[in-house]
């Protein structure tokens, strides 16, 4: 499921950011695995222009997911590192 969601950003370059944003919204609704959620958020963050205000919001969102869904997660340290970049 998450592979399909992450591929949405590749479907149409003109709407790629919109599709990635929708994929992240869906992760709120269907509770995808934490690692894949953080990867989606980082994918969108890498797709927006550098120093765009959306970068800070996406970073905050990634940290929120790490704090809310990370209990006992074996890759928490790596995901927090990824979320903070």
N, C-alpha and C positions, 0 to 999 in steps of 0.2 A: 504494500500500500504506500509506504513512504517513498519507495523508488519511483512510483508513478507520480507522487506529489512533487518530488524534486525535479523530475523530468518536465514538469509543466513550464518551468522557466526557460526551457530550451525550445519549446514548441513554436513560438512566434516571437522573434526578437522585439518587435514593437510593443508587445504585451507581456514580455517576459517578467518584468518586475511585478506587474499586477498578478500574474499567475503564481509567482513565488509568495507574494503577500497572502493570497488566498490559501495557498498550501499551509502557511504558518497559522492562519486562522483555523483551518481544519484541524491542526494538531491540538488546538484548544478543545475542540468538540469531540475528537475521537481518541485522545490521549495516546499519541504515538510514543514509542520508546524515546527516552531522554536523549540519547546520543544522536539519534536521527533528527530530533527536533532542533537540537543545537546546530547540527550541520545545515539544516534548512535555513535557520536564522543567519548563520554565517555566510551562506550562499547569497542570500538577499543583501546582506551588508556589503559583500564584495562586489555586488552588481550595481549598487548606487554610487553616484559620483563621490570621490574622495572629499572629506570634510563636510559632507551633507549632514544636516541636522538629524536625518533619519538614522545615521550610524549610531549616535548616542542612544536613541530610543531602542534600536535593535540590540545594542549591548546590554541595556537595562532589562530588556525582555529576556534575553538569554540568561542573565544572572537570576532573574525571577524564576525561570523554569528550573534552573539548577537548585535553587533554594527550596522550591516546592515539591519537586519530583525526585530528589536525589537520595533519599534515605536508603542507605545500604548499597548504593550504586558503586560497583567496583572501579569505574573510570571517573569518579567524581573530580579528582584533582585535575585530570586532563581536560575534562569538560569545562571546569571553571576557568582554566587557563585559556582555552579556546574562546570561551564567552567573553573574557576580558580583553581580547585582542581586537 
